[in-house]
Amino acid sequence: MPKSRPEMRFLYITILTLFALFLLVPLIILFVRSFGIGERVTADHYLSVLANKEMAASFINSIKISALTGIITTALAFILAYSIHCTRLFQPLKSMIKAGVLIPMLLPTITYGFAIMYSFGNQGLITSIFGDSLFNIYGFNGLLIGYVIYTIPAAFLLISNSFIYIDKKFIVVSKLMGDGNARSFWNTIIRPLLGTLGGAYVLSFVLSFTDFGIPASIGGAYTVAATQLYQVMLGSIPDFNNGAVIAVLMLMPAILGVMLLNYLERFNFHYDNFSQIEMVPNTFRDVSLGLISSLILAGVLSIFAVMLIAPFLNSFPYDMTFTLKHFETILQSGDLLAVYRNSLIIAVLTAIGGTLLAYCSALLNVRTPLKGKKAMDAVSMMTNTVPGMVLGISYMLLFNGSSLQGTFMIIILCNMVHYFTTPYLMAKNSLMKMNPTWETTGELLGDSWVKTVYRVIVPNSVKTLLEMFSYYFINSMVTISGVIFLVTAQTSMVASKIKELQHFAKFNEIFVLSLLIFATNLVVKVFCDYLQKESSMSLSLKTINRSEEKGS
């Protein structure tokens, strides 16, 4: 590892200063505001909120539905991941499951509610297939469906990644030792994944508890904490002090979730080495899990099918005449196109700035000898704990009246901080696997640390950098919770515009804008995946050429 250099310290101080200004200080201001009234410190606002029966009921509702969502989501995500990693399903079906389960990530959560309405409502697509309304979609039922769809991709990615590191030969050994199906399943699958399954549950719970988009579109009379915060802050009579209290209280489940995750770490273990073996043929297992996984995927995607139908019909479901007028309305509307352009600008700049921020933070932590570099891990844990709405309201309170208020910059900074954790961990894991002597070798050859990073480290990180870029871009395009308190008429984004169109019942325009977001995110994701494959091929060819040169 190279010696500490001035450029390392400069970069370290710059990054810590940025997080101090745009993470720590806003949260401190939020906390102080929750206790403040004029110059007097008081707990009256907490007492007022806690004594409010409607507010208390909203928090209880959030906890109940988020807890149930966590159970359902973890179970479904486990089945999908198990079907991919522990069966002999046809590879095309496995690929379809992998790709299909991630589709909800490409859409704003506020769109989920409208898709559920047009699918399960009295005149909905799925209702018309069954001939009758299956259940009341407004309130608890609709929220539960929306939350499960929203959290399945994240839980699936977490569990699927852990399955890669399970040594499947122990499944065979367990069977040879005479273990029953239940005992073998527990010891070889569930036990090694216990920490991950707990993590998936916590992740699903926190995402559901803090989401605003789904309850904003289909919550009905079933109020939750996120909608209460929105109403208090942006209602007819805004109450910033009580809003700060609700935001602080919304931090509690996330903090408890992180504490639980740390506790669950003790259940994780690793093998000294593991082997990837082909699973023993089992027709009943493969057919049943293939069918169940297909039904889960079909259930998730069928809800979004209406988005591909309604915008092309004159007035779904009353006038089924084919038309393109809804798309023409969007293309001819300078206002709506401007909103889409705003989203693109914010997503691109967030992806560039966020990727640079997360990569440099991981680089300082993993590849330098700086003292205090582990502060990056602490920052990562904080950003993983703070919900988007809480961060957004913190920014609103801190930067109200400043030059940042109502600008693209404040939205970009909020997104960079809000989504920092996952890209940072991506970069950290990638950099830890690289040869630790590269910087030292570069130093001996007379290269500066910056030059070695540019010429050696970054080229070997291209795949990870592309993954980080696409993660930031996609999340910036679909976010609403983190920016709902920050957007203005000039900086309005597609996700926030959908909330506005809801009041005028312009659902066709909503679906067209949602399709624009979906298509944009899909193009970026596919393009980044293509570049990743090209990068892998390029590195492989370079390795082969070096081997041939050594051989000759």
C-alpha positions in Angstrom: 0.0 0.0 0.0 1.4 3.4 -0.9 2.4 6.1 1.6 -0.1 8.8 2.5 0.0 11.6 -0.1 -1.4 15.2 0.0 -3.8 14.4 -2.8 -5.2 11.5 -0.7 -5.8 13.8 2.3 -7.3 16.5 0.1 -9.8 14.1 -1.4 -10.6 12.6 2.0 -11.2 16.1 3.5 -13.3 17.1 0.5 -15.6 14.0 0.8 -16.0 14.3 4.5 -16.9 18.0 4.2 -19.5 17.2 1.6 -21.1 14.6 3.8 -20.9 16.9 6.8 -22.7 19.6 4.9 -25.3 17.4 3.1 -25.9 14.6 5.6 -24.8 15.3 9.1 -25.8 19.0 9.4 -29.3 18.6 7.8 -30.1 15.8 10.2 -28.9 17.8 13.2 -31.1 20.8 12.0 -34.0 18.4 11.7 -33.5 17.0 15.2 -33.1 20.5 16.7 -36.2 21.7 14.9 -38.2 18.9 16.3 -37.4 20.2 19.8 -37.5 23.9 19.0 -40.1 26.6 19.3 -38.6 30.1 19.0 -35.5 30.0 21.2 -37.1 27.6 23.7 -36.3 23.9 23.7 -39.4 21.8 24.4 -40.8 18.3 23.9 -44.3 19.7 23.2 -44.2 18.8 19.6 -43.4 15.2 20.4 -46.2 15.1 22.9 -48.6 16.7 20.4 -47.7 14.1 17.7 -47.8 11.1 20.0 -51.1 12.3 21.5 -52.7 12.6 18.1 -54.8 9.4 17.6 -54.8 9.7 13.8 -51.0 10.0 13.8 -50.5 7.1 16.1 -52.9 5.0 14.0 -50.8 5.9 10.9 -47.6 4.7 12.5 -49.3 1.5 13.7 -50.7 0.9 10.2 -47.2 1.4 8.7 -45.7 -1.1 11.1 -48.4 -3.7 10.5 -48.4 -3.6 6.7 -44.5 -3.3 6.5 -44.1 -6.3 8.8 -46.5 -8.4 6.6 -44.8 -7.1 3.4 -41.4 -8.2 4.8 -42.7 -11.8 5.4 -44.3 -12.2 2.0 -41.5 -10.5 0.1 -38.8 -12.6 1.7 -40.6 -15.8 1.1 -41.3 -15.0 -2.6 -37.8 -13.7 -3.2 -36.3 -16.8 -1.6 -38.4 -19.1 -3.9 -37.3 -17.2 -7.0 -33.6 -17.3 -5.9 -33.8 -21.0 -5.0 -35.4 -21.8 -8.3 -32.4 -20.2 -10.1 -29.6 -21.6 -8.0 -30.8 -25.0 -6.7 -32.8 -26.5 -9.6 -32.2 -27.8 -13.1 -34.8 -25.5 -14.7 -34.2 -24.6 -18.4 -31.7 -21.8 -18.6 -34.0 -19.5 -20.7 -36.6 -19.7 -17.9 -33.9 -18.9 -15.3 -32.8 -15.9 -17.4 -36.4 -14.8 -17.7 -36.9 -14.9 -13.9 -33.7 -12.9 -13.3 -34.7 -10.2 -15.8 -38.4 -10.1 -15.1 -38.1 -9.8 -11.3 -36.1 -6.6 -11.7 -38.6 -4.8 -14.0 -40.4 -3.0 -11.1 -37.1 -1.2 -10.3 -37.4 0.6 -13.6 -40.7 2.4 -12.7 -41.6 5.0 -10.1 -43.5 3.5 -7.1 -46.3 6.1 -7.5 -47.1 4.3 -10.9 -47.7 1.0 -9.1 -50.8 2.3 -7.5 -52.4 3.4 -10.8 -51.4 0.1 -12.4 -53.1 -1.7 -9.5 -56.2 0.4 -9.9 -56.5 -0.2 -13.7 -55.8 -4.0 -13.1 -58.0 -4.8 -10.0 -60.5 -1.9 -10.1 -64.2 -2.5 -10.9 -63.4 -2.0 -14.6 -59.8 -3.2 -14.4 -58.0 -5.5 -16.8 -57.6 -8.4 -14.4 -61.2 -7.9 -13.0 -62.6 -8.2 -16.5 -60.8 -11.5 -17.0 -62.2 -13.0 -13.8 -65.6 -11.3 -14.4 -65.8 -9.8 -10.9 -63.8 -7.6 -8.5 -61.5 -9.9 -6.5 -61.2 -7.5 -3.5 -61.2 -3.9 -2.5 -58.0 -2.5 -3.9 -58.0 0.8 -2.0 -56.2 0.9 1.4 -54.6 -2.1 2.9 -54.9 -4.6 0.0 -53.6 -2.2 -2.6 -50.8 -1.1 -0.4 -49.7 -4.6 0.3 -49.7 -5.6 -3.3 -47.7 -2.4 -4.2 -45.2 -2.8 -1.4 -44.5 -6.5 -2.2 -43.9 -5.6 -5.9 -41.7 -2.7 -4.9 -39.5 -4.7 -2.5 -39.2 -8.1 -4.3 -36.3 -6.9 -6.6 -34.1 -5.7 -3.7 -34.8 -8.8 -1.6 -34.2 -11.1 -4.6 -30.9 -9.5 -5.4 -29.7 -9.8 -1.8 -30.7 -13.5 -1.5 -29.6 -14.5 -5.0 -26.2 -13.0 -4.4 -25.8 -15.1 -1.2 -26.8 -18.3 -3.0 -23.7 -17.9 -5.1 -21.6 -18.5 -2.1 -23.4 -21.7 -0.8 -21.4 -24.9 -1.4 -24.0 -27.1 -3.0 -22.0 -30.3 -2.4 -23.2 -30.3 1.1 -26.8 -30.8 -0.2 -25.5 -34.1 -1.8 -23.6 -35.1 1.3 -26.6 -34.5 3.5 -28.7 -36.8 1.3 -26.0 -39.5 1.3 -25.9 -39.3 5.2 -29.6 -40.2 5.3 -31.0 -36.8 6.3 -34.7 -36.2 5.6 -35.8 -33.5 3.2 -36.7 -31.1 5.9 -33.4 -31.6 7.9 -31.3 -31.4 4.8 -33.1 -28.2 3.6 -32.6 -26.5 7.0 -28.9 -27.4 7.4 -27.7 -26.9 3.8 -29.9 -24.0 2.6 -31.8 -22.1 5.4 -29.0 -22.2 8.0 -26.3 -20.7 5.8 -28.8 -18.1 4.5 -30.3 -17.2 7.9 -28.5 -13.8 8.2 -29.3 -12.9 4.5 -33.0 -13.9 5.0 -33.2 -11.7 8.0 -31.5 -8.9 6.1 -34.0 -9.3 3.2 -36.9 -9.0 5.7 -35.4 -5.8 7.3 -34.8 -4.3 3.9 -38.3 -5.0 2.8 -39.7 -3.6 6.0 -37.8 -0.4 5.9 -38.4 0.2 2.2 -42.2 -0.3 2.7 -42.3 1.8 5.9 -40.6 4.8 4.3 -42.1 4.7 0.8 -44.4 7.6 -0.2 -45.2 6.8 -3.9 -47.5 3.8 -3.4 -49.7 5.2 -0.5 -49.9 8.5 -2.4 -51.6 6.8 -5.3 -53.7 4.0 -3.7 -53.5 4.4 0.0 -57.1 5.6 0.3 -58.4 6.0 3.9 -55.6 3.7 5.1 -53.2 6.4 6.3 -49.5 5.6 6.9 -46.6 7.6 8.3 -45.3 8.8 4.9 -48.6 10.3 3.8 -49.0 12.0 7.2 -45.6 13.6 6.9 -46.5 14.9 3.4 -49.8 16.3 4.6 -48.2 18.0 7.6 -45.4 19.6 5.6 -47.2 20.5 2.4 -50.8 20.7 3.6 -53.0 23.8 3.6 -51.3 24.9 6.9 -47.7 23.6 7.0 -46.3 22.7 10.4 -42.5 22.4 10.1 -42.0 21.5 13.8 -44.5 18.6 13.9 -43.2 17.6 10.5 -39.7 17.4 11.9 -41.0 15.2 14.8 -42.7 12.8 12.3 -39.5 12.6 10.3 -37.4 11.9 13.4 -39.9 9.2 14.4 -39.6 7.7 10.9 -35.9 7.2 11.5 -36.6 4.9 14.4 -37.6 1.7 12.5 -34.7 2.2 10.1 -32.2 2.5 13.0 -33.7 -0.5 14.7 -33.5 -2.3 11.3 -29.7 -1.5 11.0 -29.2 -2.7 14.6 -31.0 -6.0 13.8 -28.9 -6.4 10.7 -25.7 -6.1 12.7 -27.0 -8.7 15.1 -27.9 -11.0 12.2 -24.3 -10.8 11.0 -23.4 -13.4 13.6 -25.5 -16.0 11.8 -23.4 -15.5 8.6 -20.6 -17.9 7.9 -18.4 -18.8 5.0 -16.9 -22.0 3.6 -13.1 -22.3 3.4 -13.8 -23.2 -0.3 -16.9 -24.0 -2.2 -17.6 -26.0 -5.3 -20.3 -25.3 -8.0 -21.8 -28.6 -8.8 -24.8 -29.6 -10.9 -27.9 -30.3 -8.8 -29.2 -33.9 -8.7 -32.1 -34.3 -11.1 -35.5 -34.1 -9.5 -38.5 -33.8 -11.8 -41.0 -32.9 -9.0 -38.8 -30.2 -7.6 -38.0 -28.6 -10.9 -41.5 -28.7 -12.3 -43.2 -27.4 -9.1 -40.6 -24.6 -8.5 -40.6 -23.7 -12.2 -44.4 -23.4 -12.1 -44.5 -21.4 -8.8 -41.7 -19.1 -10.0 -43.5 -18.5 -13.3 -46.8 -17.7 -11.4 -45.0 -15.3 -9.1 -43.4 -13.5 -12.1 -46.6 -13.5 -14.0 -48.4 -12.1 -11.0 -45.9 -9.2 -10.7 -45.7 -8.4 -14.4 -49.5 -8.8 -15.1 -50.2 -5.7 -13.0 -48.0 -3.6 -15.3 -49.6 -5.1 -18.4 -52.3 -2.4 -18.4 -49.5 0.2 -18.9 -48.8 -1.3 -22.3 -52.5 -1.4 -23.2 -54.3 1.7 -21.8 -52.2 4.4 -23.4 -52.9 3.0 -26.9 -56.7 2.9 -26.4 -59.0 5.9 -26.7 -60.5 5.6 -23.3 -59.8 2.3 -21.4 -61.9 0.4 -20.6 -64.9 2.2 -22.2 -63.7 2.9 -25.7 -61.2 0.3 -26.9 -60.4 2.0 -30.2 -56.7 2.1 -31.0 -55.1 5.6 -30.9 -51.8 7.4 -30.5 -53.4 10.6 -29.3 -52.2 10.2 -25.7 -48.6 10.0 -26.9 -49.1 12.9 -29.2 -50.5 14.9 -26.3 -47.2 14.3 -24.4 -45.0 15.1 -27.4 -46.9 18.3 -28.1 -46.9 19.4 -24.5 -43.8 21.5 -23.9 -44.5 21.4 -20.1 -44.5 17.5 -20.0 -41.5 17.2 -22.2 -39.6 19.8 -20.1 -40.4 17.6 -17.0 -39.0 14.5 -18.8 -35.9 16.5 -19.8 -35.5 17.7 -16.2 -35.5 14.0 -15.0 -32.9 13.1 -17.6 -30.6 15.9 -16.6 -30.9 15.1 -12.9 -30.4 11.4 -13.5 -27.3 11.8 -15.7 -25.6 14.3 -13.4 -26.5 12.3 -10.3 -25.1 9.2 -11.9 -21.9 10.9 -12.8 -21.4 12.7 -9.5 -22.7 9.8 -7.4 -20.4 7.3 -9.1 -17.4 9.6 -8.6 -18.3 10.2 -5.0 -18.9 6.5 -4.1 -15.8 5.2 -6.0 -13.5 7.8 -4.5 -14.8 7.0 -1.0 -14.2 3.3 -1.5 -10.8 4.0 -3.0 -9.7 6.0 0.0 -11.0 3.3 2.4 -9.6 0.2 0.6 -6.5 1.4 -1.2 -4.9 4.0 1.0 -3.2 4.1 4.5 -5.1 7.2 5.6 -6.0 7.4 9.3 -9.7 7.6 9.9 -10.6 6.2 6.5 -13.1 3.8 8.2 -15.3 6.9 8.5 -16.5 6.1 5.0 -18.1 2.9 6.4 -19.9 5.0 9.1 -21.2 7.4 6.4 -22.4 4.4 4.4 -24.3 3.1 7.3 -25.9 6.5 8.0 -27.0 6.9 4.3 -28.5 3.4 4.5 -30.5 4.3 7.6 -31.9 7.7 6.6 -35.2 7.4 4.5 -35.5 9.6 1.4 -38.4 11.6 2.8 -36.4 12.3 6.0 -33.4 13.5 4.0 -35.6 15.6 1.8 -37.3 17.4 4.6 -33.9 17.9 6.3 -32.7 19.7 3.1 -35.9 21.8 2.9 -35.4 23.0 6.5 -31.7 23.7 6.2 -31.5 25.3 2.7 -34.8 27.2 2.9 -34.1 30.7 1.6 -30.6 29.8 0.4 -29.2 29.9 -3.2 -29.6 26.1 -3.4 -33.4 26.2 -2.8 -35.4 25.3 -6.0 -32.3 24.3 -8.0 -31.3 21.1 -9.8 -28.2 21.0 -7.6 -30.0 20.4 -4.3 -32.0 17.5 -5.9 -28.8 16.0 -7.4 -27.0 16.3 -4.0 -29.9 14.7 -2.2 -29.9 11.7 -4.7 -26.1 11.3 -4.5 -26.3 11.1 -0.7 -29.5 9.1 -0.5 -28.4 6.3 -2.8 -24.7 6.3 -1.7 -24.6 3.0 0.2 -25.1 0.4 -2.5 -22.7 1.9 -5.1 -20.1 2.4 -2.4 -20.3 -1.2 -1.3 -20.1 -2.3 -5.0 -16.9 -0.3 -5.4 -15.5 -1.4 -2.0 -16.0 -5.1 -2.8 -14.4 -4.7 -6.2 -11.4 -2.8 -5.0 -10.7 -5.3 -2.2 -10.4 -8.1 -4.8 -7.7 -6.3 -6.8 -3.9 -6.9 -6.4 -2.9 -4.8 -3.3 0.6 -4.1 -4.7 -0.3 -2.2 -7.8 0.0 1.2 -6.1 3.4 0.3 -4.6 4.7 -1.0 -8.0 3.5 2.3 -9.6 5.3 4.3 -6.9 8.5 2.4 -7.5 8.2 3.1 -11.2 7.9 6.8 -10.5 4.1 7.1 -11.1 2.1 9.3 -8.7 -0.9 7.7 -6.8 -3.4 9.6 -9.0 -1.6 8.3 -12.2 -1.6 4.7 -10.9 -5.3 5.0 -10.1 -6.1 6.4 -13.5 -3.9 4.0 -15.5 -4.3 0.7 -13.5 -7.1 0.8 -10.9 -9.9 2.5 -12.9 -9.5 0.3 -16.1 -9.9 -2.8 -13.9 -13.0 -1.3 -12.3 -14.9 -0.5 -15.5 -17.6 -3.2 -14.9 -18.2 -2.0 -11.4 -18.3 1.7 -12.4 -20.9 0.9 -15.1 -23.0 -0.9 -12.5 -22.7 2.0 -10.1 -23.7 4.4 -12.9 -26.8 2.5 -13.9 -27.9 2.1 -10.3 -27.7 5.8 -9.6 -29.3 6.7 -12.9 -32.3 4.3 -12.6 -33.0 5.3 -9.0 -32.8 9.0 -9.8 -35.3 8.6 -12.6 -37.9 6.8 -10.4 -37.4 8.4 -7.0 -40.2 10.5 -5.5 -39.8 10.1 -1.7 -36.4 11.9 -1.6 -37.3 14.8 -3.8 -41.0 15.5 -3.1 -40.1 18.3 -0.7 -37.4 19.8 -3.0 -38.9 20.1 -6.5 -40.5 23.3 -7.8 -42.4 24.3 -10.9 -39.0 24.8 -12.7 -37.3 21.6 -11.4 -40.3 19.3 -11.5 -39.4 15.7 -12.4 -41.6 13.0 -14.0 -42.2 11.1 -10.8 -43.4 14.3 -9.0 -45.4 15.4 -12.1 -47.3 12.1 -11.9 -48.4 13.1 -8.4 -49.7 16.4 -9.9 -51.5 14.6 -12.8 -53.3 12.4 -10.3 -55.3 15.3 -9.1 -56.7 15.9 -12.6 -57.3 12.1 -13.2 -55.0 12.2 -16.3 -54.1 8.5 -16.0 -53.3 8.0 -19.7 -50.7 10.8 -19.5 -49.4 9.1 -16.3 -49.0 5.8 -18.1 -47.3 7.4 -21.1 -44.8 9.2 -18.8 -44.2 6.0 -16.9 -43.5 4.2 -20.1 -41.0 6.9 -21.0 -39.2 6.4 -17.7 -39.3 2.6 -18.2 -38.0 2.8 -21.7 -35.2 5.2 -20.7 -34.1 3.1 -17.7 -34.3 -0.1 -19.8 -32.1 1.4 -22.5 -29.5 2.6 -20.0 -29.5 -0.7 -18.2 -29.1 -2.7 -21.4 -26.4 -0.4 -22.7 -24.4 -0.6 -19.4 -24.7 -4.4 -19.4 -23.5 -4.5 -23.0 -20.5 -2.3 -22.1 -19.8 -4.5 -19.1 -19.6 -7.6 -21.4 -17.4 -5.7 -23.8 -15.1 -4.8 -20.9 -14.9 -8.4 -19.7 -14.0 -9.6 -23.2 -11.3 -6.9 -23.5 -9.7 -7.8 -20.2 -9.8 -11.5 -21.2 -8.1 -10.8 -24.5 -5.4 -8.7 -22.7 -4.8 -11.6 -20.2 -4.5 -14.1 -23.1 -2.0 -11.8 -25.0 0.1 -11.4 -21.9 0.2 -15.2 -21.3 1.2 -15.7 -25.0 4.0 -13.1 -24.7 5.3 -14.8 -21.5 5.2 -18.2 -23.2 7.1 -16.9 -26.2 
